[in-house]
Amino acid sequence: MTKYCLTVGLVVAVLAGSVTVHSTYAQAADSKPALTVADQAQKAISAAEVQVEKAREAIAAGKELIAQIPEDSPLMPDVAQVVEAASANWKIAIDSLKGAKESSSKVATAKNPSIASDYALLAKVNAGVALSGAEVVQIAITYVEAVQSNKAESLDVIRTALQDALASSSQVQFNYERVKKLIAEKYSK
Amino acid sequence: MNKIYKNILGLVCLSGLVVMSASAVDQAAAAGDLAEISALSVMAKANLSQAALGGDVDAIAEAVKRSDAVDASVNQAMQSYADIVVALRNGDEDAAQSAADAIRASLEKAMDALNGVIPEQVADAVNQWKDSKANTAGGPGQPYDPPNMYDVPWNSQQMRAFYQSQFGNFWNAGLDPSDNEATPE
């Protein structure tokens, strides 16, 4: 009986070991070295920082562009709406970048690898929210630029791109909330 | 000796279970991938708006092509996420894992599409989908068709029941439409 139990135990161990070895080989076979979630989070934060900085510059340029649009321009109500969307997304971008950095700072001090991995995942996804918010700001300022420079033929394309970007950006935020909820559920069990 | 064997067996089984459970599908990570694909879609739209501002028709066409391919990957990933939810609910770990792998594959496809690497069959599929949605000037079931003003939206069993119950309430209140003056005078 004992021998039988030992054999079963060894089989389980070998099977489990083969899963690990297989995934290790799979990673080694990739041309690029596999990034850990923490590395991915750091990379995502860096990318978000770049885009937030670009959005900051775009907003500064946008203020001057709006001043150059005649007040009686028929597109002024559109511009007002676009600026409102930009303002809301700018706030989202700043808050999310801050949140991503906060989560990332907790990775190193986490009690165990599982918690560290969850913090890194939160940081990565929140950085994605920041990045998409910053991109929406840039698209909005592109629209203002097109109005200011009378590029009427571009307006329809940019308007549609902005609407689609807003929809996709809300998907990013929705999935961030989903990730947060799933992680919270994991620890509330 | 027996005790030693049992301890070894327990340890081996436990470590086996820990490693096996580590390979289980992580739904949060899958949702994170889904968020990443949607963020790529936003980037594709930003590139499109830049191309539109530049005014180069070829650049706009290329940006539209890439954006459409990224959106196709977003849709595939959303479908795969729904598959994960169903598989986990049914306790089908293999199906959940294959759906999670499909999300990773969609993420890679979206990244490739953003960089302009679009498999021909994807581009063809996107074009076919677009053609199928083109306005056929009144053809049934197509988008952008003019509304049919003779269609009566309230002519359904549910709406009829609703209005009948409203009329019942009115009747029970003891009022009659003729009790009200047609005009304030």
Boltz contact constraints between the chains, C-beta under 6 A:
constraints:
  - contact:
      token1: [A, 2]
      token2: [B, 2]
      max_distance: 6.0
  - contact:
      token1: [A, 2]
      token2: [B, 5]
      max_distance: 6.0
  - contact:
      token1: [A, 5]
      token2: [B, 9]
      max_distance: 6.0
  - contact:
      token1: [A, 6]
      token2: [B, 5]
      max_distance: 6.0
  - contact:
      token1: [A, 6]
      token2: [B, 9]
      max_distance: 6.0
  - contact:
      token1: [A, 9]
      token2: [B, 9]
      max_distance: 6.0
  - contact:
      token1: [A, 9]
      token2: [B, 12]
      max_distance: 6.0
  - contact:
      token1: [A, 9]
      token2: [B, 13]
      max_distance: 6.0
  - contact:
      token1: [A, 12]
      token2: [B, 13]
      max_distance: 6.0
  - contact:
      token1: [A, 12]
      token2: [B, 16]
      max_distance: 6.0
  - contact:
      token1: [A, 13]
      token2: [B, 12]
      max_distance: 6.0
  - contact:
      token1: [A, 13]
      token2: [B, 16]
      max_distance: 6.0
  - contact:
      token1: [A, 16]
      token2: [B, 16]
      max_distance: 6.0
  - contact:
      token1: [A, 16]
      token2: [B, 19]
      max_distance: 6.0
  - contact:
      token1: [A, 16]
      token2: [B, 20]
      max_distance: 6.0
  - contact:
      token1: [A, 19]
      token2: [B, 23]
      max_distance: 6.0
  - contact:
      token1: [A, 20]
      token2: [B, 19]
      max_distance: 6.0
  - contact:
      token1: [A, 121]
      token2: [B, 32]
      max_distance: 6.0
  - contact:
      token1: [A, 125]
      token2: [B, 32]
      max_distance: 6.0
  - contact:
      token1: [A, 125]
      token2: [B, 35]
      max_distance: 6.0
  - contact:
      token1: [A, 128]
      token2: [B, 35]
      max_distance: 6.0
  - contact:
      token1: [A, 128]
      token2: [B, 36]
      max_distance: 6.0
  - contact:
      token1: [A, 128]
      token2: [B, 39]
      max_distance: 6.0
  - contact:
      token1: [A, 131]
      token2: [B, 39]
      max_distance: 6.0
  - contact:
      token1: [A, 132]
      token2: [B, 39]
      max_distance: 6.0
  - contact:
      token1: [A, 132]
      token2: [B, 42]
      max_distance: 6.0
  - contact:
      token1: [A, 135]
      token2: [B, 42]
      max_distance: 6.0
  - contact:
      token1: [A, 135]
      token2: [B, 43]
      max_distance: 6.0
  - contact:
      token1: [A, 135]
      token2: [B, 46]
      max_distance: 6.0
  - contact:
      token1: [A, 138]
      token2: [B, 46]
      max_distance: 6.0
  - contact:
      token1: [A, 139]
      token2: [B, 46]
      max_distance: 6.0
  - contact:
      token1: [A, 139]
      token2: [B, 49]
      max_distance: 6.0
  - contact:
      token1: [A, 142]
      token2: [B, 49]
      max_distance: 6.0
  - contact:
      token1: [A, 142]
      token2: [B, 53]
      max_distance: 6.0
  - contact:
      token1: [A, 146]
      token2: [B, 53]
      max_distance: 6.0
  - contact:
      token1: [A, 154]
      token2: [B, 52]
      max_distance: 6.0
  - contact:
      token1: [A, 154]
      token2: [B, 53]
      max_distance: 6.0
  - contact:
      token1: [A, 157]
      token2: [B, 52]
      max_distance: 6.0
  - contact:
      token1: [A, 158]
      token2: [B, 49]
      max_distance: 6.0
  - contact:
      token1: [A, 158]
      token2: [B, 52]
      max_distance: 6.0
  - contact:
      token1: [A, 161]
      token2: [B, 45]
      max_distance: 6.0
  - contact:
      token1: [A, 161]
      token2: [B, 48]
      max_distance: 6.0
  - contact:
      token1: [A, 161]
      token2: [B, 49]
      max_distance: 6.0
  - contact:
      token1: [A, 164]
      token2: [B, 45]
      max_distance: 6.0
  - contact:
      token1: [A, 165]
      token2: [B, 42]
      max_distance: 6.0
  - contact:
      token1: [A, 165]
      token2: [B, 45]
      max_distance: 6.0
  - contact:
      token1: [A, 168]
      token2: [B, 38]
      max_distance: 6.0
  - contact:
      token1: [A, 168]
      token2: [B, 41]
      max_distance: 6.0
  - contact:
      token1: [A, 168]
      token2: [B, 42]
      max_distance: 6.0
  - contact:
      token1: [A, 169]
      token2: [B, 42]
      max_distance: 6.0
  - contact:
      token1: [A, 171]
      token2: [B, 38]
      max_distance: 6.0
  - contact:
      token1: [A, 172]
      token2: [B, 35]
      max_distance: 6.0
  - contact:
      token1: [A, 172]
      token2: [B, 38]
      max_distance: 6.0
  - contact:
      token1: [A, 172]
      token2: [B, 39]
      max_distance: 6.0
  - contact:
      token1: [A, 175]
      token2: [B, 31]
      max_distance: 6.0
  - contact:
      token1: [A, 175]
      token2: [B, 34]
      max_distance: 6.0
  - contact:
      token1: [A, 175]
      token2: [B, 35]
      max_distance: 6.0
  - contact:
      token1: [A, 176]
      token2: [B, 35]
      max_distance: 6.0
  - contact:
      token1: [A, 178]
      token2: [B, 31]
      max_distance: 6.0
  - contact:
      token1: [A, 179]
      token2: [B, 28]
      max_distance: 6.0
  - contact:
      token1: [A, 179]
      token2: [B, 31]
      max_distance: 6.0
  - contact:
      token1: [A, 179]
      token2: [B, 32]
      max_distance: 6.0
  - contact:
      token1: [A, 182]
      token2: [B, 27]
      max_distance: 6.0
  - contact:
      token1: [A, 182]
      token2: [B, 28]
      max_distance: 6.0
  - contact:
      token1: [A, 183]
      token2: [B, 28]
      max_distance: 6.0
